[in-house]
Amino acid sequence: MKINIYIIDKKSKNDLYTPLIDHYLRSAKRFADINIYEIFGKDISKANDTSPKMAKVQYSKVLDKYLAGGYNVVLDPSSKEVDSYEFSELLKDRGVVNFFIGGAYGFERDFLLKSNKAISFGKITLSHKLIKVVLMEQIFRGLSILNNHPYHK
């Protein structure tokens, strides 16, 4: 199984969260090949400074090409909240799963409609770096559930 995480965020090295992300990457390695793609550039920066609507358009434009191939899951705070068992079902019997984390303003509705599923980890606002850790933990937990690994218990 291959899991891709596409996130609108500046590349980070040696920050507080890197060891946690690396821990979950190593832990999940036996179950899946996981890659994280941090995407940010001058077009996104400019759109962020212009307006929330323009930012959403730019996030969607940049990530749209990654929707081809795989089961696409968008993290969106206004979508249905899922528990760990429901989350694990998103991974079940899939060759490739792509997760998308938008920028500060989220995604356009059209981008959400193009995905296979939009989910929420709750109504609270988390930083991009922290949501990346939470997503990694849930991926490992979901893979553990599917593979009867004791981590989930």
DRENLUMNU-896592 format. One record per residue (C-alpha): residue number from 0; residue in three letters; y negated, x, z negated. Coordinates in Angstrom, 3 decimals, decimal comma, always signed. Layout:
BEGIN
<site><lumro>NUM</lumro><papa>ala</papa><y>Y</y><x>X</x><z>Z</z></site>
...
This chain:
BEGIN
<site><lumro>0</lumro><papa>met</papa><y>+0,000</y><x>+0,000</x><z>+0,000</z></site>
<site><lumro>1</lumro><papa>lys</papa><y>-3,529</y><x>+1,143</x><z>+0,791</z></site>
<site><lumro>2</lumro><papa>ile</papa><y>-6,607</y><x>-0,030</x><z>-1,111</z></site>
<site><lumro>3</lumro><papa>asn</papa><y>-10,150</y><x>+0,687</x><z>+0,055</z></site>
<site><lumro>4</lumro><papa>ile</papa><y>-13,246</y><x>+0,115</x><z>-2,047</z></site>
<site><lumro>5</lumro><papa>tyr</papa><y>-16,526</y><x>-0,097</x><z>-0,136</z></site>
<site><lumro>6</lumro><papa>ile</papa><y>-19,586</y><x>-0,036</x><z>-2,351</z></site>
<site><lumro>7</lumro><papa>ile</papa><y>-23,293</y><x>-0,007</x><z>-1,597</z></site>
<site><lumro>8</lumro><papa>asp</papa><y>-24,228</y><x>+2,848</x><z>-3,896</z></site>
<site><lumro>9</lumro><papa>lys</papa><y>-25,408</y><x>+6,426</x><z>-3,845</z></site>
<site><lumro>10</lumro><papa>lys</papa><y>-22,659</y><x>+9,016</x><z>-4,097</z></site>
<site><lumro>11</lumro><papa>ser</papa><y>-22,258</y><x>+10,189</x><z>-7,644</z></site>
<site><lumro>12</lumro><papa>lys</papa><y>-20,678</y><x>+13,336</x><z>-8,979</z></site>
<site><lumro>13</lumro><papa>asn</papa><y>-20,088</y><x>+14,399</x><z>-12,541</z></site>
<site><lumro>14</lumro><papa>asp</papa><y>-21,564</y><x>+11,318</x><z>-14,132</z></site>
<site><lumro>15</lumro><papa>leu</papa><y>-20,281</y><x>+9,493</x><z>-17,185</z></site>
<site><lumro>16</lumro><papa>tyr</papa><y>-17,997</y><x>+7,245</x><z>-15,115</z></site>
<site><lumro>17</lumro><papa>thr</papa><y>-16,328</y><x>+9,818</x><z>-12,863</z></site>
<site><lumro>18</lumro><papa>pro</papa><y>-13,606</y><x>+10,801</x><z>-15,390</z></site>
<site><lumro>19</lumro><papa>leu</papa><y>-12,688</y><x>+7,131</x><z>-15,912</z></site>
<site><lumro>20</lumro><papa>ile</papa><y>-12,504</y><x>+6,449</x><z>-12,183</z></site>
<site><lumro>21</lumro><papa>asp</papa><y>-10,411</y><x>+9,591</x><z>-11,677</z></site>
<site><lumro>22</lumro><papa>his</papa><y>-8,105</y><x>+8,487</x><z>-14,501</z></site>
<site><lumro>23</lumro><papa>tyr</papa><y>-7,400</y><x>+5,141</x><z>-12,817</z></site>
<site><lumro>24</lumro><papa>leu</papa><y>-7,025</y><x>+6,767</x><z>-9,395</z></site>
<site><lumro>25</lumro><papa>arg</papa><y>-4,356</y><x>+9,087</x><z>-10,836</z></site>
<site><lumro>26</lumro><papa>ser</papa><y>-2,673</y><x>+6,260</x><z>-12,764</z></site>
<site><lumro>27</lumro><papa>ala</papa><y>-2,456</y><x>+3,970</x><z>-9,738</z></site>
<site><lumro>28</lumro><papa>lys</papa><y>-1,351</y><x>+6,723</x><z>-7,350</z></site>
<site><lumro>29</lumro><papa>arg</papa><y>+2,345</y><x>+5,887</x><z>-7,757</z></site>
<site><lumro>30</lumro><papa>phe</papa><y>+1,698</y><x>+2,328</x><z>-6,545</z></site>
<site><lumro>31</lumro><papa>ala</papa><y>-1,049</y><x>+2,645</x><z>-3,937</z></site>
<site><lumro>32</lumro><papa>asp</papa><y>-3,273</y><x>+4,999</x><z>-1,990</z></site>
<site><lumro>33</lumro><papa>ile</papa><y>-6,818</y><x>+4,180</x><z>-3,144</z></site>
<site><lumro>34</lumro><papa>asn</papa><y>-10,005</y><x>+5,370</x><z>-1,476</z></site>
<site><lumro>35</lumro><papa>ile</papa><y>-13,581</y><x>+4,750</x><z>-2,591</z></site>
<site><lumro>36</lumro><papa>tyr</papa><y>-16,378</y><x>+4,774</x><z>-0,031</z></site>
<site><lumro>37</lumro><papa>glu</papa><y>-19,917</y><x>+4,903</x><z>-1,431</z></site>
<site><lumro>38</lumro><papa>ile</papa><y>-22,312</y><x>+3,847</x><z>+1,292</z></site>
<site><lumro>39</lumro><papa>phe</papa><y>-26,046</y><x>+4,335</x><z>+1,120</z></site>
<site><lumro>40</lumro><papa>gly</papa><y>-28,729</y><x>+5,535</x><z>+3,475</z></site>
<site><lumro>41</lumro><papa>lys</papa><y>-32,344</y><x>+5,269</x><z>+4,475</z></site>
<site><lumro>42</lumro><papa>asp</papa><y>-31,834</y><x>+1,854</x><z>+6,128</z></site>
<site><lumro>43</lumro><papa>ile</papa><y>-30,448</y><x>+0,411</x><z>+2,895</z></site>
<site><lumro>44</lumro><papa>ser</papa><y>-33,170</y><x>+2,064</x><z>+0,821</z></site>
<site><lumro>45</lumro><papa>lys</papa><y>-35,877</y><x>+0,682</x><z>+3,112</z></site>
<site><lumro>46</lumro><papa>ala</papa><y>-34,341</y><x>-2,819</x><z>+3,083</z></site>
<site><lumro>47</lumro><papa>asn</papa><y>-34,156</y><x>-2,749</x><z>-0,743</z></site>
<site><lumro>48</lumro><papa>asp</papa><y>-37,883</y><x>-2,022</x><z>-0,832</z></site>
<site><lumro>49</lumro><papa>thr</papa><y>-38,701</y><x>-4,743</x><z>+1,725</z></site>
<site><lumro>50</lumro><papa>ser</papa><y>-37,128</y><x>-7,892</x><z>+0,267</z></site>
<site><lumro>51</lumro><papa>pro</papa><y>-33,897</y><x>-9,248</x><z>-1,243</z></site>
<site><lumro>52</lumro><papa>lys</papa><y>-33,153</y><x>-11,113</x><z>+2,001</z></site>
<site><lumro>53</lumro><papa>met</papa><y>-33,550</y><x>-7,961</x><z>+4,123</z></site>
<site><lumro>54</lumro><papa>ala</papa><y>-31,408</y><x>-6,017</x><z>+1,655</z></site>
<site><lumro>55</lumro><papa>lys</papa><y>-28,584</y><x>-8,562</x><z>+1,922</z></site>
<site><lumro>56</lumro><papa>val</papa><y>-28,805</y><x>-8,432</x><z>+5,719</z></site>
<site><lumro>57</lumro><papa>gln</papa><y>-28,580</y><x>-4,638</x><z>+5,661</z></site>
<site><lumro>58</lumro><papa>tyr</papa><y>-25,647</y><x>-4,537</x><z>+3,209</z></site>
<site><lumro>59</lumro><papa>ser</papa><y>-23,732</y><x>-6,982</x><z>+5,378</z></site>
<site><lumro>60</lumro><papa>lys</papa><y>-24,601</y><x>-5,117</x><z>+8,573</z></site>
<site><lumro>61</lumro><papa>val</papa><y>-23,435</y><x>-1,772</x><z>+7,187</z></site>
<site><lumro>62</lumro><papa>leu</papa><y>-20,159</y><x>-3,117</x><z>+5,752</z></site>
<site><lumro>63</lumro><papa>asp</papa><y>-19,285</y><x>-5,646</x><z>+8,469</z></site>
<site><lumro>64</lumro><papa>lys</papa><y>-17,314</y><x>-3,080</x><z>+10,494</z></site>
<site><lumro>65</lumro><papa>tyr</papa><y>-14,905</y><x>-2,562</x><z>+7,582</z></site>
<site><lumro>66</lumro><papa>leu</papa><y>-13,789</y><x>-6,212</x><z>+7,594</z></site>
<site><lumro>67</lumro><papa>ala</papa><y>-11,388</y><x>-5,553</x><z>+10,479</z></site>
<site><lumro>68</lumro><papa>gly</papa><y>-7,874</y><x>-4,750</x><z>+9,309</z></site>
<site><lumro>69</lumro><papa>gly</papa><y>-6,587</y><x>-5,686</x><z>+5,899</z></site>
<site><lumro>70</lumro><papa>tyr</papa><y>-7,115</y><x>-8,398</x><z>+3,341</z></site>
<site><lumro>71</lumro><papa>asn</papa><y>-10,817</y><x>-8,480</x><z>+2,446</z></site>
<site><lumro>72</lumro><papa>val</papa><y>-12,017</y><x>-9,290</x><z>-1,074</z></site>
<site><lumro>73</lumro><papa>val</papa><y>-15,719</y><x>-9,459</x><z>-1,915</z></site>
<site><lumro>74</lumro><papa>leu</papa><y>-16,984</y><x>-9,157</x><z>-5,468</z></site>
<site><lumro>75</lumro><papa>asp</papa><y>-19,617</y><x>-11,838</x><z>-5,853</z></site>
<site><lumro>76</lumro><papa>pro</papa><y>-20,899</y><x>-13,086</x><z>-9,225</z></site>
<site><lumro>77</lumro><papa>ser</papa><y>-21,318</y><x>-16,673</x><z>-7,990</z></site>
<site><lumro>78</lumro><papa>ser</papa><y>-17,698</y><x>-16,944</x><z>-6,821</z></site>
<site><lumro>79</lumro><papa>lys</papa><y>-14,628</y><x>-18,048</x><z>-8,774</z></site>
<site><lumro>80</lumro><papa>glu</papa><y>-13,762</y><x>-15,966</x><z>-11,814</z></site>
<site><lumro>81</lumro><papa>val</papa><y>-10,216</y><x>-14,608</x><z>-11,832</z></site>
<site><lumro>82</lumro><papa>asp</papa><y>-7,973</y><x>-13,402</x><z>-14,622</z></site>
<site><lumro>83</lumro><papa>ser</papa><y>-5,718</y><x>-10,356</x><z>-14,317</z></site>
<site><lumro>84</lumro><papa>tyr</papa><y>-2,722</y><x>-12,340</x><z>-13,060</z></site>
<site><lumro>85</lumro><papa>glu</papa><y>-4,786</y><x>-14,041</x><z>-10,360</z></site>
<site><lumro>86</lumro><papa>phe</papa><y>-6,229</y><x>-10,649</x><z>-9,461</z></site>
<site><lumro>87</lumro><papa>ser</papa><y>-2,733</y><x>-9,161</x><z>-9,122</z></site>
<site><lumro>88</lumro><papa>glu</papa><y>-1,872</y><x>-11,884</x><z>-6,593</z></site>
<site><lumro>89</lumro><papa>leu</papa><y>-4,637</y><x>-10,515</x><z>-4,338</z></site>
<site><lumro>90</lumro><papa>leu</papa><y>-2,611</y><x>-7,300</x><z>-4,068</z></site>
<site><lumro>91</lumro><papa>lys</papa><y>+0,849</y><x>-8,837</x><z>-3,741</z></site>
<site><lumro>92</lumro><papa>asp</papa><y>+2,724</y><x>-8,105</x><z>-0,493</z></site>
<site><lumro>93</lumro><papa>arg</papa><y>-0,325</y><x>-6,661</x><z>+1,277</z></site>
<site><lumro>94</lumro><papa>gly</papa><y>-0,388</y><x>-3,494</x><z>+3,340</z></site>
<site><lumro>95</lumro><papa>val</papa><y>-4,137</y><x>-2,951</x><z>+3,138</z></site>
<site><lumro>96</lumro><papa>val</papa><y>-6,643</y><x>-4,513</x><z>+0,740</z></site>
<site><lumro>97</lumro><papa>asn</papa><y>-10,371</y><x>-3,887</x><z>+1,124</z></site>
<site><lumro>98</lumro><papa>phe</papa><y>-12,753</y><x>-4,563</x><z>-1,776</z></site>
<site><lumro>99</lumro><papa>phe</papa><y>-16,493</y><x>-4,895</x><z>-1,172</z></site>
<site><lumro>100</lumro><papa>ile</papa><y>-19,238</y><x>-4,409</x><z>-3,743</z></site>
<site><lumro>101</lumro><papa>gly</papa><y>-22,719</y><x>-5,217</x><z>-2,479</z></site>
<site><lumro>102</lumro><papa>gly</papa><y>-26,035</y><x>-3,768</x><z>-3,447</z></site>
<site><lumro>103</lumro><papa>ala</papa><y>-28,434</y><x>-5,075</x><z>-6,061</z></site>
<site><lumro>104</lumro><papa>tyr</papa><y>-29,010</y><x>-8,316</x><z>-4,135</z></site>
<site><lumro>105</lumro><papa>gly</papa><y>-25,410</y><x>-9,144</x><z>-3,214</z></site>
<site><lumro>106</lumro><papa>phe</papa><y>-24,233</y><x>-10,271</x><z>+0,208</z></site>
<site><lumro>107</lumro><papa>glu</papa><y>-25,312</y><x>-12,800</x><z>+2,772</z></site>
<site><lumro>108</lumro><papa>arg</papa><y>-23,322</y><x>-16,026</x><z>+2,740</z></site>
<site><lumro>109</lumro><papa>asp</papa><y>-21,976</y><x>-15,229</x><z>+6,228</z></site>
<site><lumro>110</lumro><papa>phe</papa><y>-20,428</y><x>-11,993</x><z>+4,939</z></site>
<site><lumro>111</lumro><papa>leu</papa><y>-18,711</y><x>-13,909</x><z>+2,144</z></site>
<site><lumro>112</lumro><papa>leu</papa><y>-17,353</y><x>-16,412</x><z>+4,675</z></site>
<site><lumro>113</lumro><papa>lys</papa><y>-15,959</y><x>-13,616</x><z>+6,869</z></site>
<site><lumro>114</lumro><papa>ser</papa><y>-13,927</y><x>-12,232</x><z>+3,969</z></site>
<site><lumro>115</lumro><papa>asn</papa><y>-10,535</y><x>-13,571</x><z>+2,936</z></site>
<site><lumro>116</lumro><papa>lys</papa><y>-11,568</y><x>-14,079</x><z>-0,680</z></site>
<site><lumro>117</lumro><papa>ala</papa><y>-14,651</y><x>-13,813</x><z>-2,881</z></site>
<site><lumro>118</lumro><papa>ile</papa><y>-14,112</y><x>-13,334</x><z>-6,608</z></site>
<site><lumro>119</lumro><papa>ser</papa><y>-16,162</y><x>-12,784</x><z>-9,746</z></site>
<site><lumro>120</lumro><papa>phe</papa><y>-15,569</y><x>-10,666</x><z>-12,840</z></site>
<site><lumro>121</lumro><papa>gly</papa><y>-17,996</y><x>-12,882</x><z>-14,718</z></site>
<site><lumro>122</lumro><papa>lys</papa><y>-21,611</y><x>-13,926</x><z>-14,889</z></site>
<site><lumro>123</lumro><papa>ile</papa><y>-22,924</y><x>-10,791</x><z>-16,595</z></site>
<site><lumro>124</lumro><papa>thr</papa><y>-24,688</y><x>-8,122</x><z>-14,557</z></site>
<site><lumro>125</lumro><papa>leu</papa><y>-23,047</y><x>-4,693</x><z>-14,526</z></site>
<site><lumro>126</lumro><papa>ser</papa><y>-24,266</y><x>-1,486</x><z>-12,922</z></site>
<site><lumro>127</lumro><papa>his</papa><y>-22,540</y><x>-0,431</x><z>-9,710</z></site>
<site><lumro>128</lumro><papa>lys</papa><y>-21,003</y><x>+2,546</x><z>-11,419</z></site>
<site><lumro>129</lumro><papa>leu</papa><y>-19,613</y><x>+0,420</x><z>-14,243</z></site>
<site><lumro>130</lumro><papa>ile</papa><y>-18,264</y><x>-2,311</x><z>-11,945</z></site>
<site><lumro>131</lumro><papa>lys</papa><y>-16,459</y><x>+0,428</x><z>-10,023</z></site>
<site><lumro>132</lumro><papa>val</papa><y>-14,679</y><x>+1,402</x><z>-13,267</z></site>
<site><lumro>133</lumro><papa>val</papa><y>-13,880</y><x>-2,245</x><z>-14,070</z></site>
<site><lumro>134</lumro><papa>leu</papa><y>-12,509</y><x>-2,784</x><z>-10,547</z></site>
<site><lumro>135</lumro><papa>met</papa><y>-10,371</y><x>+0,360</x><z>-10,784</z></site>
<site><lumro>136</lumro><papa>glu</papa><y>-8,964</y><x>-0,761</x><z>-14,125</z></site>
<site><lumro>137</lumro><papa>gln</papa><y>-8,136</y><x>-4,209</x><z>-12,720</z></site>
<site><lumro>138</lumro><papa>ile</papa><y>-6,501</y><x>-2,672</x><z>-9,660</z></site>
<site><lumro>139</lumro><papa>phe</papa><y>-4,291</y><x>-0,539</x><z>-11,887</z></site>
<site><lumro>140</lumro><papa>arg</papa><y>-3,598</y><x>-3,516</x><z>-14,159</z></site>
<site><lumro>141</lumro><papa>gly</papa><y>-2,781</y><x>-5,726</x><z>-11,152</z></site>
<site><lumro>142</lumro><papa>leu</papa><y>-0,446</y><x>-3,113</x><z>-9,687</z></site>
<site><lumro>143</lumro><papa>ser</papa><y>+1,165</y><x>-2,738</x><z>-13,135</z></site>
<site><lumro>144</lumro><papa>ile</papa><y>+1,779</y><x>-6,490</x><z>-13,310</z></site>
<site><lumro>145</lumro><papa>leu</papa><y>+3,351</y><x>-6,527</x><z>-9,848</z></site>
<site><lumro>146</lumro><papa>asn</papa><y>+5,546</y><x>-3,511</x><z>-10,609</z></site>
<site><lumro>147</lumro><papa>asn</papa><y>+6,605</y><x>-4,507</x><z>-14,159</z></site>
<site><lumro>148</lumro><papa>his</papa><y>+4,870</y><x>-1,450</x><z>-15,582</z></site>
<site><lumro>149</lumro><papa>pro</papa><y>+4,266</y><x>-1,633</x><z>-19,358</z></site>
<site><lumro>150</lumro><papa>tyr</papa><y>+0,509</y><x>-0,922</x><z>-19,087</z></site>
<site><lumro>151</lumro><papa>his</papa><y>-0,346</y><x>-4,623</x><z>-18,896</z></site>
<site><lumro>152</lumro><papa>lys</papa><y>+1,440</y><x>-5,534</x><z>-22,110</z></site>
